[in-house]
């Protein structure tokens, strides 16, 4: 039986996505398929880094998987998971690639149903035969319909490549103008004998049973997208240590110092503290410029009443005032960003600029 691992991430300080609807649609598509008995769906909600790590470690050596991620993407900065408090936790592209390298004999396909996840797809494809990512913002409707059609085709016994084309065609059939957003990186899968030969070369003591397939899915969009767009953003936490099989991550910075030990394990040192970081001044100037643009868009939008405009002006002014101080209060800034997101929830045109501000601010404290 092939496992489909579905990871859902929607931090409380990010724009809210319809991940529950996407999960149900995938589950229904598989349950109604003719090959439904060949799949086992394993779902992880509010997924944290350790949830992802532990779920992968639970895979047996002779299992194969599909990984499906649903949430927000942050472009070159990585994917967005959640920390222990449900806030944004940024996971870098490099870290994801290193993680999936450890499970390349088990994971057959990775779907990153998140905005601007194409860079992560390219990196993961170094180790995984089939990876799907998004080259720009993808809306909730498109993300849900793409995932539904993909698993309908999978349940009918189609190859991953054909599932991808079927899902893109489904968007066209329904008049959703985002069929060019999903991108696939695919190479023909090695057959069982090829996989076994590779395993025996590396691990002569391993048994000769062929690997079992398992699928893990990540779905979502980009933090820069409007409200309702699939996406994830990841922030950094201070001095944390995490382990991925024989890969150890320590710290929260984005710059990696990888050291190969004698045992073959890889230690990655990211020991930066969460302080008002270097180069933060230029980032704050960028945020202030974006806030000025946002104020103009708020003033001219017809999606908000006069009272609503006045209400959202308050957190904008709080952000401007605090960011101009020599040492801004991060807690107050986080509260203001959250209030701004809630005040503009449902106004798709303004969600993108708000998420851009939030993403830049997440990099100020490192």
C-alpha positions in Angstrom: 0.0 0.0 0.0 1.3 3.4 -1.0 1.1 6.2 1.7 0.2 9.7 0.8 1.5 12.1 3.5 -0.4 15.4 3.6 1.2 18.3 5.5 -0.9 21.3 6.2 0.5 24.6 7.5 -1.3 27.9 8.0 0.3 29.9 10.8 -1.9 32.3 12.7 0.1 35.3 11.6 -0.3 34.4 7.9 -3.2 34.9 5.5 -5.8 32.1 6.1 -6.1 29.4 3.4 -8.9 26.8 2.8 -6.6 23.9 3.6 -9.4 21.9 5.2 -11.4 22.0 1.9 -8.3 20.9 0.0 -7.6 18.0 2.4 -11.2 16.8 2.1 -11.2 17.1 -1.7 -8.0 14.9 -1.9 -9.4 12.4 0.5 -12.7 12.2 -1.4 -10.9 11.8 -4.7 -9.0 8.8 -3.5 -11.9 7.2 -1.7 -14.0 7.3 -4.9 -11.2 6.0 -7.1 -11.0 2.4 -8.4 -7.6 1.9 -6.8 -8.6 3.3 -3.4 -7.4 0.2 -1.6 -3.9 0.9 -2.8 -3.4 4.1 -0.8 -3.2 5.1 2.8 -3.6 8.9 3.6 -1.7 10.2 6.6 -2.5 13.8 7.5 -0.5 16.2 9.7 -2.2 19.5 10.6 -0.4 22.7 11.8 2.8 21.0 10.7 6.0 21.9 12.5 9.6 21.0 11.5 9.7 18.2 14.0 6.4 16.8 12.6 7.8 16.7 9.1 11.0 15.1 10.4 9.4 12.5 12.5 6.8 11.5 9.9 9.6 10.8 7.4 11.5 8.8 9.9 8.5 6.6 10.4 8.9 5.3 6.8 10.2 1.8 6.6 13.1 1.1 4.3 10.9 -0.8 1.9 8.2 1.8 1.8 7.7 4.5 -0.9 5.8 7.8 -0.4 4.2 10.8 -2.0 4.6 14.0 0.0 2.0 16.7 -0.4 2.6 20.1 1.2 -0.2 22.6 1.5 0.5 26.1 2.8 2.5 29.3 2.1 5.7 29.7 0.1 8.3 32.4 0.5 10.1 32.2 -2.8 13.9 32.1 -2.4 13.5 32.1 1.4 11.9 28.7 1.5 8.6 27.2 2.7 6.5 28.3 5.8 5.8 25.8 8.5 4.6 26.6 12.1 6.5 26.9 15.3 5.3 25.6 18.7 3.1 28.7 19.2 1.5 28.4 15.7 3.4 31.3 14.3 5.4 31.5 11.0 8.6 29.2 10.9 10.7 29.6 7.8 12.4 26.5 6.4 15.1 27.2 3.8 15.4 25.6 0.4 18.8 24.1 1.3 17.4 22.5 4.4 14.5 20.9 2.5 16.9 19.5 -0.1 19.2 18.0 2.5 16.2 16.5 4.3 14.7 14.8 1.2 18.1 13.5 0.2 17.9 11.2 3.2 14.7 9.6 1.9 15.3 9.5 -1.8 14.8 5.7 -1.9 11.4 6.0 -0.3 9.8 9.3 -1.5 8.6 9.0 -5.1 6.9 12.3 -5.5 6.8 15.7 -3.7 4.0 18.2 -4.4 4.5 21.7 -3.1 1.1 23.3 -3.5 2.3 26.7 -2.4 3.0 30.0 -4.1 6.5 30.5 -5.5 7.6 27.0 -4.6 9.4 26.3 -7.8 12.8 27.0 -6.3 12.2 24.4 -3.6 11.0 22.0 -6.2 14.1 22.4 -8.3 16.3 21.8 -5.2 14.4 18.8 -4.0 14.4 17.3 -7.5 18.2 16.7 -7.1 17.2 13.8 -5.0 13.5 13.0 -5.8 12.4 11.8 -9.3 9.1 13.8 -9.4 8.6 17.2 -7.8 5.8 19.7 -8.5 6.0 23.4 -7.5 4.4 26.7 -8.4 6.2 29.4 -10.4 4.1 32.3 -9.0 1.1 33.0 -6.8 -1.7 30.3 -7.0 -5.1 31.0 -5.7 -7.0 28.8 -3.3 -9.5 27.7 -6.0 -6.8 26.8 -8.4 -4.7 25.0 -5.7 -7.7 22.9 -4.6 -8.8 22.0 -8.1 -5.3 21.1 -9.2 -4.8 18.8 -6.2 -8.2 17.2 -6.6 -7.7 16.3 -10.2 -4.1 15.1 -9.6 -5.3 12.5 -7.0 -8.3 11.6 -9.2 -5.8 10.6 -11.9 -3.5 8.9 -9.3 -6.4 6.8 -8.1 -7.1 5.8 -11.6 -3.6 4.3 -11.9 -2.0 7.1 -14.0 1.7 7.9 -13.8 2.8 11.1 -12.0 3.5 12.8 -15.2 0.0 12.0 -16.6 -1.5 13.0 -13.2 0.2 16.4 -13.6 -1.1 17.0 -17.1 -4.6 15.8 -16.2 -4.6 18.3 -13.3 -3.5 21.2 -15.4 -6.1 20.3 -18.0 -8.7 20.3 -15.3 -7.9 23.9 -14.6 -8.4 24.8 -18.2 -11.7 22.8 -18.3 -13.1 24.8 -15.4 -11.9 28.2 -16.8 -9.4 28.8 -14.1 -6.6 30.9 -15.8 -3.7 29.4 -13.8 -2.9 26.2 -15.7 0.7 27.5 -16.4 1.4 28.1 -12.7 2.2 24.4 -11.7 5.5 23.2 -13.0 6.8 19.6 -12.9 10.3 18.3 -12.7 10.2 14.6 -13.7 12.6 11.9 -14.7 11.4 8.3 -15.4 11.3 6.3 -12.2 13.9 3.7 -11.7 12.4 0.2 -11.6 12.7 -1.9 -8.5 15.8 -3.7 -9.7 17.5 -0.4 -10.3 16.6 0.8 -6.8 17.6 -2.4 -5.2 20.9 -2.4 -7.0 21.6 1.1 -5.7 20.7 0.1 -2.2 22.8 -3.0 -2.2 25.8 -1.0 -3.4 25.4 1.4 -0.5 24.2 -1.0 2.1 25.2 -4.6 1.4 23.4 -5.9 4.4 20.0 -4.6 3.4 17.3 -7.1 2.4 16.4 -7.5 -1.3 12.7 -6.6 -0.9 11.7 -3.7 -3.3 10.8 -0.4 -1.7 7.2 0.5 -0.9 5.9 3.8 -2.3 4.7 6.6 -0.1 3.5 10.0 -1.0 3.7 13.2 1.0 1.9 16.4 -0.2 2.5 20.0 0.7 -0.2 22.4 -0.5 -0.4 26.2 -0.3 0.7 29.4 -1.8 3.1 32.3 -1.4 3.3 34.7 1.5 3.3 37.5 -1.0 0.0 36.5 -2.5 -3.4 38.0 -1.7 -5.7 36.7 1.0 -7.0 33.3 -0.1 -3.9 32.5 -2.0 -2.1 29.3 -1.1 1.2 30.1 0.5 3.5 29.6 3.5 6.1 31.8 5.3 8.8 30.7 7.7 10.3 32.8 10.5 13.3 31.9 12.5 13.6 30.8 16.1 16.6 31.2 18.3 19.2 28.5 19.0 17.1 25.4 18.2 18.5 22.0 17.3 16.7 19.5 15.1 17.7 16.2 13.6 16.8 14.8 10.2 18.0 11.2 10.1 21.8 11.6 9.9 21.4 15.4 9.4 21.6 17.7 12.3 20.4 21.3 12.2 21.4 23.7 15.0 20.3 27.3 15.3 18.0 29.5 13.3 20.0 31.5 10.8 19.7 31.0 7.0 23.5 30.7 6.4 24.6 27.0 6.7 28.0 25.7 7.7 27.9 22.0 6.8 30.5 19.7 8.3 30.8 16.0 7.3 31.6 13.8 10.3 33.6 10.6 10.2 30.3 8.7 10.5 28.9 10.2 7.4 26.4 12.4 9.1 26.1 16.1 8.2 26.1 18.7 10.9 24.7 22.1 9.9 25.4 25.0 12.2 23.0 27.9 12.2 23.8 29.3 15.6 22.5 32.8 15.3 20.6 34.5 18.0 17.3 36.3 17.5 18.4 39.9 17.8 18.0 43.1 15.8 20.1 41.8 13.0 22.8 43.2 10.7 21.5 45.0 7.6 18.2 45.5 9.3 18.2 49.2 8.7 17.9 48.7 4.9 15.1 46.2 5.4 13.2 48.6 7.6 13.6 51.3 5.0 12.1 48.9 2.5 9.2 48.1 4.8 8.5 51.8 5.4 8.4 52.4 1.7 6.0 49.5 1.3 3.8 50.8 4.1 3.6 54.2 2.3 2.4 52.4 -0.8 -0.1 50.4 1.2 -1.6 53.5 2.8 -2.2 54.9 -0.7 -3.9 51.7 -1.8 -6.0 51.6 1.3 -7.1 55.1 0.7 -8.2 54.4 -2.9 -9.7 50.9 -2.6 -13.5 50.5 -2.9 -13.4 47.3 -0.9 -13.3 49.0 2.4 -15.8 51.4 4.0 -14.6 54.7 5.4 -14.7 53.3 9.0 -12.8 50.2 7.9 -10.1 52.3 6.4 -9.7 54.3 9.6 -9.5 51.1 11.6 -6.6 49.6 9.4 -4.8 52.9 9.5 -4.1 52.4 13.2 -1.8 49.4 12.9 -0.1 51.0 9.8 0.7 54.1 11.9 1.9 51.9 14.8 4.3 50.1 12.5 5.7 53.3 11.1 6.2 54.8 14.5 7.8 51.7 16.0 10.1 51.0 13.0 11.5 54.5 13.2 12.8 53.9 16.7 16.5 52.8 17.2 15.4 49.5 18.7 11.9 48.6 17.6 9.7 46.4 19.8 9.3 43.1 18.0 6.3 42.0 20.1 4.5 45.3 19.3 5.3 45.0 15.6 4.0 41.4 15.4 0.7 42.5 17.0 0.4 45.4 14.6 1.0 43.1 11.6 -1.5 40.6 12.9 -4.1 43.4 13.3 -3.4 44.7 9.8 -3.9 41.2 8.3 -7.2 40.8 10.1 -8.4 44.2 9.1 -7.6 43.6 5.4 -8.8 39.9 5.4 -10.9 39.3 2.3 -9.4 42.2 0.3 -7.4 40.3 -2.2 -5.7 43.3 -3.8 -4.2 44.4 -0.5 -3.2 41.0 0.9 -0.1 40.8 -1.3 1.4 44.0 0.0 0.7 43.1 3.6 2.3 39.7 3.2 5.3 41.4 1.6 5.7 43.6 4.6 5.4 40.6 7.0 8.0 38.6 5.1 10.6 41.4 5.1 10.0 42.0 8.8 10.5 38.3 9.6 14.1 38.8 8.3 14.8 41.9 10.5 15.3 39.8 13.6 17.9 37.0 13.0 
